[in-house]
Structures are given as C-alpha cells and as structure tokens.
C-alpha cells in the first residue's frame, strides 16, 4: 500500500471535513466544538475556543451577521441553530474571563494601520499578538466609529466597544484618532508612512481613494487595486484591508474582520520575507462536503428566548446548543461494530494501517485491528463515497502475510479447519450415481455439510429427482478462509484444485447453497457457470409434502453479508419461506445486512468483536431468525439467539424437535459431521466403503468443558490424542490432592494440556487449555 | 440470550503434583521457552527425573499468551 494510494483512500473519507457552519464562517470558527461545550454547560471552555479565532469576541458576539446559520444543516430538521444568539449569551457570560498575551519578538517590526474599522483593528490585533509594534491612524474621533452609527446601545453596548479597545491598547497597539492620512509626502502622507514603517495597511472603508493614486494602483472605479486573496497592492509594502473591494459588495462585520486578518497574514509573511501565497490556509472555504444524514434526525424547532430583547439565558443557550446534531458523517461507524470497537473511522484507520505496515522496528499495534474487520461490505454500502474498509484490511493482510508479519495465531485454527474440510476425510466429487456426466454439480459448501449434513443429503436427492442431465456432487471448500486471511498463494492452490475437479466433472454448472461460495467461485473461478441454490429451488419448488411445514411460524430474516447484493437470491429465499407457510419479517433491508461474526475470520482473530457483531444483530428483532447461511445460523445459535436455517423449515427434525433450538455443533462437531456425511453418502449412493475412524479411547467431555474448549479453539480430537499419548507412554502428572491426571502433547504449532481422570467408562475431561510457546527442560 | 460460562476447575497446586511415570514430586527447574525463533530461560515446575515440564493454565493464558502476542506483533 504505497503512500499515494493511502492518500487517495484517506481523501475518500469525508469525516474530517469541516461542518457547514465552520466552512461558511469567514473566520472558520469551529462552532460545532463550541456548541458541544455550551451543550454541556462548559461556557468558559466554549468561550476559549471562540476567542481563539475571534479578535473582538465582545463585539462579534453581539453583531455578527452569522452567514453560518444560512448553511446550518439543522435547518433540514426543524430550523437552523440560532448560532448568533448562542454566541451572544456565551460572550455575555464569559467575556470577563478573556486573557491575552502577545508573543515576544526579538526584533519587532513597525506597522502602520490606516483606518480603525473592524478590518484595520483586526489586523492591528493579529500583528500585535505576533509581537509587532502597531500604530493605528484614524481620521474620525473614535476607533470603530461606524459601529456607533450602525448599532443601537441595546444591540451593541458601548461599554463592550470600550472594553475591546482597551484590551487592544493593553496589547501595545497605539491608536491615534483625528489623524487623516493623505496621499504623497507630508507628515501624515502615505509616502512618509512607507518610509517610517516596515509595512502599511490601508484599511480605509468605503469610498474612492484617488489621494493615493501616486503611490498605489487604483481600479477603474477609483478604489485601491487589492489582490482579493493576499490583500497585496501594487506597492510591496502597502496592503489593503476592509470594505473597499468590488462594487456591490455588501457590508459584513465578520467579512471585514476576515479581510483584516488576511491582510495581517500577508503583512506577517512580508515582514519575514516569505511568500504571500504559498500554503495559505485562510482562503474562503468551499462548501463543506461533509455528509450528514439529516433525514435520520427528528425535527426540533429552535428555542425561543423568553425575553427577546435580552436574548438567551444560559439555560436557553444550552438547550439551543443541544439541537446541534453535531454534524458528522460516521455512516459506516454507526453501522459497523468493528469500527465502533476501535473508536475509529476510515480516514484514521487507513492511516493507522499504513503506519502499521511501514514499521521497520517496534510493535505493530494495528495487527489485530486489521484482522478484526469482517470484510462484510456494509461500510462501502452506506458510505457516501463508497470507501471499502474491507478492501483496505484485506490488502493489508496480504502484505502482512507476504512480509512475514501476520501473527500466526490469528488464522491458524481457521486454516487448519479449512484443510480438514478439503481433506480426504470430508471432500469428494462424484457424478450422479449411475451416470457418467453432470449437467450440474451441487456444491453445498463446507459449512452446510458441517452444520446440517442431513439437509445436504435431502437437497441433493431432491435436485437429482427434479433435474435432467445428471446432478453431480462436489463436497469441498471454496477457499474463503485462505482468501480472507490474506494467504494469496494458498487461495490460488485451492482454486486451482477446484478448477481441476470441475474440469474433470465435465465443466458442469455449479449450484451452491452458500452465499460465500457463490461470491468466491464467481470471482475466482470465473470461467465456471455458478448459481445459487435458492433461485433454482424457487424454480423447481420444494419436495412434495413440504407445503406449510412452517405454517404459523413468524421469523425475522437475516441475509448473509457475502450475498448482500444478490437480489435474485433475496427474492427467491423469501418466496421459498412463504411457500413453506412461514411469515417473514425484515430485520433490515437485505442490502444493509450485517455480518454474523464469522466473515473475514474475525471470530478467530478477535472473538470480542465477533461476539459483539452477532449480539448486536441478534438484538435487532425479538422473533426467531431465519437464515440461509449455515454459518450465520450456527453463530446465532452459539450466542443463544434462536434461529433456523431455511432448510430446517423444509426438513424439520423427524423427532419433532424445535428446529430453531438446534444447538451450534461446534468445531469438533462440524468436523465429525463432514467426515460422517462423506462416509454415509459414499456408502448409500455410490456403494463405496470408507473406513470409519472410530477412536479406541473413550473420552467423556461434559458440556461446560466442551463449550470452554470451543472458546479456546481446542478440538475433541486433540484432547483425545493427548489422553491417548499419556495413557500409552505414561507421560503424565498426577495431582495428589484431587487424583486428577495432567497430560500434554505438542501437535503442529500448538501444545495442548488436558486435566482428566480415568473412570470405569473412560477418561473424564475436567479442563483443556493450550499455548503456542514451546517449553523444554534444559538438559 | 444465554451464553455458556467456562467451567470452574481449581488450578492444581504445584506442590501436589507428582510425575506419574517417575513417581517423584515436581521441583522448580530451568526451562527453555521458545517462540518464533526467540528463546527465553524461565523457571518452571519440572520432573527432576524425566524433565516433564508443567505449564499451568494461569501461565498459559496469562504471561505466556502475552509474550506470544508481543512476539507476533514485533
């Protein structure tokens, strides 16, 4: 993942885009953060954020023309936040806490500011804060003269103006009133100022400026020709600020402040000999592209102040601030347990993943995070820019495997399970009994064979019964675990083997019962025609006698995440359930389904995230769940959510047991089921005998120990092997107090320990555990 | 929803353990623990006669697991 690609991926995530209010504000005040603090009653914290951006918070808090409110996204749900009114309450509460200290400059420069309007004084403030010496020359009798005319005392108290001017003077700004600057030379001439000061700002206010035409270039309408972005004029030492730009410009206090700030930024750059334009971040923001799902918000009208003239009380300001959503995208985070678990969002996660992959020395702290994504595709489905975290995580896994940095323990068990499902114990392919050709081949997938082998036999019998041209059977694994774990070479090996088998079968159409197999085979065995079992079943119908077998049952349907875009399958499955008489409710739309926790092998790399994922899904509806993925069904069952596979409804247990209460067979049970299915099918359909590998050791494992072993990924076969070894060799410990025996055996990368006792009927297992580290006594 | 809870089996006291084959109590001894090409000397209960090393579940699921994971994330 090169840094160019990382940047492109990061750019796709819009979560860090500014909210609309901030993008619109000429000073880019972070109102979202401020309202968050006001909401919590933290007025001093909110005011500190406000005063960091606003030069004269007292004044602006009373008269800001608040362009932010016009773009506030709350207007789509009840009305824009009354930001200006909240600001007023905020500054009235906290202005007294304002403390400002200017930087120290070892060689301060002298700057003359002509005009004591908001633009000029903002520039004076910004440059004074940088440590420069500022002299403001004002023709009128007062600084900020205009404010006295434009605003009544009850809108903008005069005491506020006086306090702001006083604060500015405290910073060392000298303000000379009744000092009209003229053009050319002379004591208050522009040319003299240019000689006496390091830079000059003409913040003149409206009107023509023909007096200065001998020094700076004017526009056709007699105003100073100012570059709108840098505020530079034709004279390098002279800058222009304030309201004297294009004709038709509408006066805006906050706009004037923005102009003054931008001019001060340029003057500071000029004084340091830096470029006026390079890497400036104070340009007018474009409209924010932050996506906000306003449709999901309930409409709430603005808070009306009880006393309109006095404005909001603090309580009213808090209530109004609480109407701020606040604006965030986070569509994927809201939908994804994995991202929520890591308290991250794609832009940040992509960077963390890239950093993790780039580490030469030190800990790779994001390894487990990378392996905790279920690759379910929900994030890209809900993302406004279709950013797929699953693709990023999968790519990262492949790099980790290729560079030798994939933690072995994360996927080891799942890959060994895949190996078992592909081994001669479980996998095989045959033409339909008595036929030499297969027009189709049924590919049930390794999980249906493991979860409900009887269903595989029944469906296969039904397909043979209804379909012409020969229906072969191919019991194998599609290679998803290899793919999901980033083992590209192993996955290629699996697919090559499948291709070989498929060719030997005469290149039949593959009919699969598993959504993952469907996707995997379509993508990686693209030359083979592959289709889902369910639309085919909808065409040929259920076997006779299955009608209304699920009559009276109401279930909520969970679609597998790997088939979220398979519309034809979604329709077929619902139709098939209806034909069985079941009444089906939706949990979410099929496209927005979630993972059951198995996808991407999360349940092996991060059981906490996997369990949280399945639990969140299980809690969405109270009804029993209906699935058509064996793994989804077993995961719900494992976590105590009643759930039935569609085939459980069609072929309920003959003993009348409740199909939705079928327990999860567990990993050992799954392996047994696969092996026994092969033995049974070969014997019953093809007359072939396979030796049944019955263990000579009688091992009893109580249910609670078995569940604990499942959690620790320890198989019954492994426990049996430990006991067999101990009883054969005598290598074991004895606990004198309990009489329990303790034995161990290293098998592949794992050492398994078993605590047991021998009873008359065999070994009774009390506990099993394991570790990967190898220990040996020093000889 | 009910989720199974792990069984509660008391951890054996090392002093109570004897090697069944050699019929001698375990004693603390020097052991080499290795993983991913790294080797560490540790002290664990060992049969002084045949060298059978005992790793308790607490150790396997605690400190040992932490070291395994730390090495995997190097």
Interface residues (C-beta under 8 A of the other chain):
Chain A: X362 X363 X364 X365 X367 X407 X408 X409 X615 X618 X639 X640 X641 X702 X703 X704 X705 X707 X708 X711 X729 X730 X731 X732 X733 X734 X735 X736 X737 X738 X740 X741 X742 X744 X751 X753 X755 X766 X767 X769 X770 X771 X772 X773 X774 X775 X776 X777 X778 X779
Chain B: X1 X2 X3 X4 X5 X6 X7 X9 X10 X12 X13 X16 X17 X18 X19 X20 X21 X26 X29 X30 X31 X32 X33 X34 X35 X36 X41 X42 X44 X46 X47 X50 X51 X52 X53 X54 X55 X57 X60 X61 X64 X65 X67 X68 X69 X70 X72 X73 X74
